[in-house]
Amino acid sequence: MVADGLAELHTHLGGSVASDIMWSLAHEQGIALPTRDYWEFDRMVTVSDPRGVPDLDSLDRIYHLTELIQSSPLAVERSVHAAIGGAYRSQQITTLELRFNPMKRNRGGERDLDHIILAAIRGLDRASLEYPQVRAGLILMMDRTFSADQNMVVVEKAIRYAARGIVGVDIAGPRPGGDRYHYTQIREHVDLARDAGLGVTIHVGEEGGVHGVEEVAEVVEALRPDRIGHGILAARDPELMSAIRSSDITLEICPTSNLLTKALADEEAVREVFRTFVEHGVPFTIATDGPEMMRTHLRDELELLHRIGALDDDELRAANERGHEASFVTRRAHAPV
């Protein structure tokens, strides 16, 4: 198994803060919660049922509540600070990237977007002072339900604050109308971010069946990202896996999350996906998606994969080392001044 110094590259800020901190943040801001009972609240902001959630839309509803609570400079700063410190204290994570959508935390324009982003950067700075062992960075997220102009604002803000700890961009969110999402519509956004030196990771291939495989292929060909969030559907297509390998794209795979959202049916399906990627030489790293929301931690993920025979000790170590190497934080640290 992996010793000290873990790397976690795929975790959402809305799923990375402990329920008791979220509870206090909600009360400090005077947010009217759906319940006055802490334990019921805890069930609302986590995937508390071990059987998981019915689908990704159900997960989005959980994120809606956590994003509401984090919709102020105070809450964003404390959330980033808590997530980084908690990751190091509980898991000895020394390379960490947190991703969030600032536009989903400014209450439809009520809060100033720059203030939200700068608050996240303050949280990052505070955590860096307290935990100098951790190399951490922030990824700003676009959304599939946003207009092109809205997503461009997110990219422009990421570029503006790249020198302050914003290391990359991403896109996630539900598909409008549940249909296939055409990633070519954000090609200009991605090119702009890449030209500015930001890392690019794209949520794709988590679900969607045949359309999901087509989406992964489109992302690989049209967007040429550094990494792909999830990407598990690529295991169905040998040519697509070859393209991912040739393009040196690293997949960020979240096993427990995929089980809880039914993206993968069972542990045998998890094992098959990982063995397929290993056999085809597809680069990947392991992540949680959101340790508090998913009620898991990175070492739990590694133990799961080892227990079910998905990865052996050497493969687990290689996946963790790849996480350090593929991190946008690492890349910026080594960039020429």
C-alpha positions as CSV (number, residue, x, y, z in Angstrom):
1,M,0.0,0.0,0.0
2,V,1.0,3.7,-0.3
3,A,2.9,5.2,2.6
4,D,2.9,8.9,3.4
5,G,2.3,11.8,1.0
6,L,-0.9,11.1,-0.9
7,A,-2.1,13.1,-3.9
8,E,-5.8,14.0,-4.4
9,L,-6.7,15.8,-7.6
10,H,-10.5,15.4,-7.8
11,T,-12.4,16.8,-4.9
12,H,-15.2,19.3,-4.9
13,L,-15.3,22.1,-2.3
14,G,-19.0,21.4,-1.7
15,G,-18.2,17.8,-0.7
16,S,-15.0,18.4,1.2
17,V,-16.1,20.2,4.3
18,A,-17.3,18.3,7.4
19,S,-21.0,18.5,8.3
20,D,-20.4,20.2,11.6
21,I,-18.5,23.0,10.0
22,M,-21.2,23.4,7.3
23,W,-23.8,23.5,10.1
24,S,-22.0,26.3,11.9
25,L,-21.4,28.3,8.7
26,A,-25.1,28.1,7.9
27,H,-26.1,29.4,11.3
28,E,-23.4,32.2,11.3
29,Q,-24.8,33.5,8.0
30,G,-28.5,33.2,9.1
31,I,-29.4,30.7,6.4
32,A,-32.8,29.1,6.9
33,L,-32.1,25.4,6.7
34,P,-34.7,22.8,5.9
35,T,-34.2,21.3,9.4
36,R,-33.3,22.4,12.9
37,D,-31.9,19.0,13.8
38,Y,-28.1,18.5,13.2
39,W,-28.3,14.8,12.4
40,E,-31.0,15.3,9.8
41,F,-28.9,18.0,8.3
42,D,-25.9,15.7,8.2
43,R,-28.0,13.2,6.2
44,M,-28.9,16.1,3.8
45,V,-25.4,17.1,3.0
46,T,-23.9,13.7,2.6
47,V,-24.6,10.5,0.7
48,S,-25.8,9.0,4.0
49,D,-27.5,5.9,2.5
50,P,-24.8,3.2,1.9
51,R,-26.9,2.2,-1.1
52,G,-26.0,5.5,-2.7
53,V,-28.2,7.9,-4.6
54,P,-30.6,7.1,-7.4
55,D,-28.7,9.2,-10.0
56,L,-26.4,12.1,-10.5
57,D,-29.4,14.5,-10.4
58,S,-29.9,13.5,-6.8
59,L,-26.3,14.2,-6.1
60,D,-26.7,17.7,-7.7
61,R,-29.5,18.4,-5.2
62,I,-27.1,17.7,-2.3
63,Y,-24.5,20.0,-3.9
64,H,-27.2,22.7,-4.2
65,L,-27.5,22.9,-0.4
66,T,-23.7,22.9,0.3
67,E,-23.2,25.5,-2.4
68,L,-25.8,27.7,-0.8
69,I,-24.1,27.5,2.6
70,Q,-20.8,28.3,0.9
71,S,-22.2,31.4,-0.8
72,S,-20.3,34.1,1.0
73,P,-16.7,35.2,1.3
74,L,-16.6,34.1,4.9
75,A,-18.0,30.6,4.2
76,V,-15.7,30.1,1.1
77,E,-12.6,31.1,3.0
78,R,-13.3,28.9,5.9
79,S,-14.3,26.0,3.7
80,V,-11.1,26.0,1.7
81,H,-9.0,26.4,4.8
82,A,-10.9,23.5,6.5
83,A,-10.7,21.2,3.5
84,I,-6.9,21.6,3.1
85,G,-6.1,21.2,6.8
86,G,-8.5,18.3,7.1
87,A,-7.0,16.5,4.1
88,Y,-3.5,16.7,5.6
89,R,-4.4,15.9,9.2
90,S,-6.6,12.9,8.4
91,Q,-4.9,11.5,5.3
92,Q,-1.5,13.1,5.1
93,I,-2.4,14.4,1.6
94,T,0.5,16.6,0.4
95,T,-0.8,17.4,-3.1
96,L,-4.3,18.7,-3.2
97,E,-6.5,20.4,-5.7
98,L,-10.0,21.8,-4.7
99,R,-12.5,22.6,-7.4
100,F,-15.6,24.8,-7.2
101,N,-17.8,27.0,-9.3
102,P,-17.6,30.6,-8.0
103,M,-20.8,31.6,-9.9
104,K,-22.8,29.0,-7.8
105,R,-21.6,30.8,-4.7
106,N,-22.4,34.4,-5.5
107,R,-26.2,34.0,-5.1
108,G,-27.1,34.9,-8.7
109,G,-24.9,38.1,-8.6
110,E,-25.9,39.3,-5.2
111,R,-22.3,38.6,-4.0
112,D,-19.3,40.0,-5.9
113,L,-17.6,37.2,-7.8
114,D,-14.1,38.5,-7.3
115,H,-14.8,38.6,-3.5
116,I,-15.8,35.0,-3.6
117,I,-12.7,34.0,-5.5
118,L,-10.4,36.1,-3.3
119,A,-11.9,34.6,-0.2
120,A,-11.1,31.1,-1.5
121,I,-7.5,32.3,-2.2
122,R,-7.3,33.7,1.4
123,G,-8.4,30.3,2.7
124,L,-5.7,28.7,0.5
125,D,-3.0,31.1,1.8
126,R,-4.0,30.5,5.5
127,A,-3.8,26.8,5.0
128,S,-0.5,27.0,3.3
129,L,0.9,28.9,6.3
130,E,-0.4,26.3,8.7
131,Y,0.4,23.2,6.6
132,P,3.6,24.0,4.6
133,Q,3.9,20.3,3.7
134,V,0.8,20.6,1.4
135,R,1.0,21.9,-2.1
136,A,-2.5,23.0,-2.8
137,G,-4.3,24.8,-5.6
138,L,-7.8,25.8,-6.7
139,I,-9.6,24.9,-9.9
140,L,-12.5,27.1,-11.1
141,M,-15.4,25.3,-12.7
142,M,-17.6,26.1,-15.6
143,D,-21.1,24.5,-15.8
144,R,-22.9,22.6,-18.6
145,T,-26.1,24.6,-17.8
146,F,-24.4,28.0,-18.2
147,S,-24.3,30.1,-21.3
148,A,-21.1,30.5,-23.2
149,D,-20.7,34.0,-21.8
150,Q,-21.1,32.9,-18.2
151,N,-18.5,30.1,-18.7
152,M,-16.2,32.7,-20.3
153,V,-16.4,34.8,-17.2
154,V,-15.3,31.8,-15.1
155,V,-12.3,31.3,-17.4
156,E,-11.4,35.0,-17.4
157,K,-11.4,35.0,-13.6
158,A,-9.3,31.9,-13.4
159,I,-6.7,33.6,-15.7
160,R,-6.9,36.8,-13.7
161,Y,-6.0,35.0,-10.4
162,A,-3.6,32.4,-11.8
163,A,-0.7,34.0,-10.0
164,R,-2.6,33.7,-6.7
165,G,-3.3,30.0,-6.6
166,I,-5.9,29.3,-9.3
167,V,-4.2,26.4,-11.2
168,G,-6.8,25.1,-13.6
169,V,-10.4,25.1,-15.1
170,D,-13.0,22.4,-15.3
171,I,-16.6,21.9,-16.4
172,A,-19.3,19.8,-14.8
173,G,-23.0,20.0,-13.9
174,P,-26.1,18.4,-15.3
175,R,-26.8,18.2,-19.0
176,P,-29.4,20.7,-20.2
177,G,-32.5,18.5,-20.8
178,G,-30.5,15.4,-20.0
179,D,-29.3,15.2,-23.6
180,R,-25.8,14.7,-24.9
181,Y,-23.6,17.7,-24.1
182,H,-21.5,19.0,-27.0
183,Y,-18.1,20.0,-25.6
184,T,-17.0,21.7,-28.7
185,Q,-19.0,24.7,-27.5
186,I,-16.3,25.4,-24.9
187,R,-13.3,24.9,-27.2
188,E,-12.6,28.6,-27.2
189,H,-12.8,28.7,-23.4
190,V,-10.4,25.8,-23.0
191,D,-7.9,27.2,-25.5
192,L,-7.9,30.5,-23.7
193,A,-7.2,28.9,-20.4
194,R,-4.5,26.7,-21.8
195,D,-2.8,29.6,-23.5
196,A,-2.7,31.4,-20.2
197,G,-0.8,28.4,-18.6
198,L,-3.7,27.0,-16.7
199,G,-4.4,23.2,-16.4
200,V,-7.5,21.8,-18.1
201,T,-9.5,19.0,-16.7
202,I,-13.0,18.0,-18.0
203,H,-15.8,16.1,-16.3
204,V,-16.9,13.5,-18.8
205,G,-17.5,9.8,-19.2
206,E,-19.0,9.3,-15.8
207,E,-22.4,8.3,-17.1
208,G,-24.5,8.7,-20.3
209,G,-24.1,5.2,-21.9
210,V,-23.3,5.4,-25.6
211,H,-23.5,9.2,-25.5
212,G,-21.0,9.2,-22.7
213,V,-18.5,7.3,-24.7
214,E,-19.0,9.7,-27.6
215,E,-18.6,12.7,-25.3
216,V,-15.2,11.3,-24.1
217,A,-14.1,10.9,-27.6
218,E,-15.1,14.5,-28.5
219,V,-13.3,15.8,-25.4
220,V,-10.1,14.0,-26.3
221,E,-10.1,15.1,-29.9
222,A,-11.5,18.7,-29.6
223,L,-10.4,19.9,-26.2
224,R,-7.1,18.0,-25.6
225,P,-7.3,18.3,-21.8
226,D,-4.5,17.5,-19.4
227,R,-6.9,15.3,-17.4
228,I,-10.4,13.9,-17.4
229,G,-12.6,13.8,-14.4
230,H,-13.9,10.2,-14.1
231,G,-13.8,9.0,-17.8
232,I,-14.7,5.4,-16.7
233,L,-16.8,4.8,-19.8
234,A,-13.7,4.9,-21.9
235,A,-13.0,1.4,-20.7
236,R,-15.7,0.2,-23.2
237,D,-13.7,1.3,-26.3
238,P,-10.1,0.1,-27.0
239,E,-9.6,2.8,-29.7
240,L,-10.6,5.5,-27.2
241,M,-8.3,4.2,-24.6
242,S,-5.5,4.2,-27.1
243,A,-6.3,7.9,-27.9
244,I,-6.2,8.8,-24.2
245,R,-2.9,7.0,-23.8
246,S,-1.4,8.7,-26.9
247,S,-2.6,12.1,-25.8
248,D,-1.1,11.5,-22.3
249,I,-4.4,12.4,-20.6
250,T,-4.7,11.3,-17.0
251,L,-8.1,10.1,-15.7
252,E,-9.2,11.1,-12.2
253,I,-11.1,8.1,-11.0
254,C,-13.4,8.2,-7.9
255,P,-14.3,4.5,-7.1
256,T,-16.7,5.0,-4.1
257,S,-18.4,8.0,-5.8
258,N,-19.0,5.9,-8.9
259,L,-20.5,3.2,-6.8
260,L,-22.8,5.5,-4.8
261,T,-24.1,7.3,-7.9
262,K,-24.6,3.9,-9.7
263,A,-22.1,4.9,-12.4
264,L,-20.6,1.5,-11.7
265,A,-22.9,-1.2,-10.6
266,D,-20.8,-3.0,-8.1
267,E,-17.3,-3.8,-6.9
268,E,-16.7,-6.3,-9.7
269,A,-17.5,-3.5,-12.2
270,V,-14.9,-1.3,-10.4
271,R,-12.3,-4.1,-10.6
272,E,-13.0,-4.6,-14.3
273,V,-12.6,-0.9,-15.2
274,F,-9.3,-0.6,-13.4
275,R,-7.9,-3.9,-14.8
276,T,-9.0,-2.8,-18.3
277,F,-7.2,0.6,-17.9
278,V,-4.1,-1.1,-16.6
279,E,-4.0,-3.6,-19.5
280,H,-4.4,-0.8,-22.0
281,G,-1.8,1.5,-20.4
282,V,-4.3,4.3,-19.6
283,P,-2.9,6.8,-17.1
284,F,-5.1,7.4,-14.0
285,T,-5.0,8.6,-10.4
286,I,-7.4,7.9,-7.5
287,A,-9.6,10.5,-5.8
288,T,-12.7,10.7,-3.6
289,D,-14.9,13.3,-5.5
290,G,-15.7,14.8,-2.0
291,P,-14.6,12.9,1.1
292,E,-17.1,14.3,3.5
293,M,-20.1,14.1,1.2
294,M,-19.2,10.6,0.1
295,R,-18.3,9.5,3.6
296,T,-14.9,8.2,2.5
297,H,-11.3,9.2,2.4
298,L,-8.5,8.7,0.0
299,R,-6.9,5.8,2.0
300,D,-10.3,4.1,2.1
301,E,-10.3,4.3,-1.7
302,L,-6.9,2.7,-1.9
303,E,-7.9,0.0,0.5
304,L,-11.0,-0.7,-1.5
305,L,-9.1,-1.1,-4.7
306,H,-6.6,-3.4,-3.0
307,R,-9.2,-5.5,-1.3
308,I,-11.2,-6.2,-4.5
309,G,-8.1,-7.0,-6.6
310,A,-8.4,-3.9,-8.8
311,L,-4.8,-2.8,-8.1
312,D,-1.9,-4.3,-6.4
313,D,0.6,-2.5,-4.1
314,D,2.9,-1.4,-7.0
315,E,0.0,-0.2,-9.1
316,L,-1.5,1.8,-6.2
317,R,1.9,3.5,-5.6
318,A,2.2,4.2,-9.3
319,A,-1.3,5.8,-9.3
320,N,-0.4,8.0,-6.3
321,E,2.9,9.1,-7.8
322,R,1.1,9.9,-11.0
323,G,-1.2,12.1,-9.0
324,H,1.7,14.2,-7.8
325,E,3.2,14.4,-11.3
326,A,-0.1,15.2,-13.0
327,S,-1.1,17.9,-10.5
328,F,-1.5,21.4,-11.9
329,V,0.1,22.7,-8.7
330,T,3.3,20.7,-9.5
331,R,3.4,22.0,-13.0
332,R,3.1,25.6,-12.0
333,A,5.8,25.1,-9.3
334,H,8.2,23.9,-12.1
335,A,7.2,26.5,-14.6
336,P,10.0,29.0,-15.6
337,V,9.7,32.4,-13.9
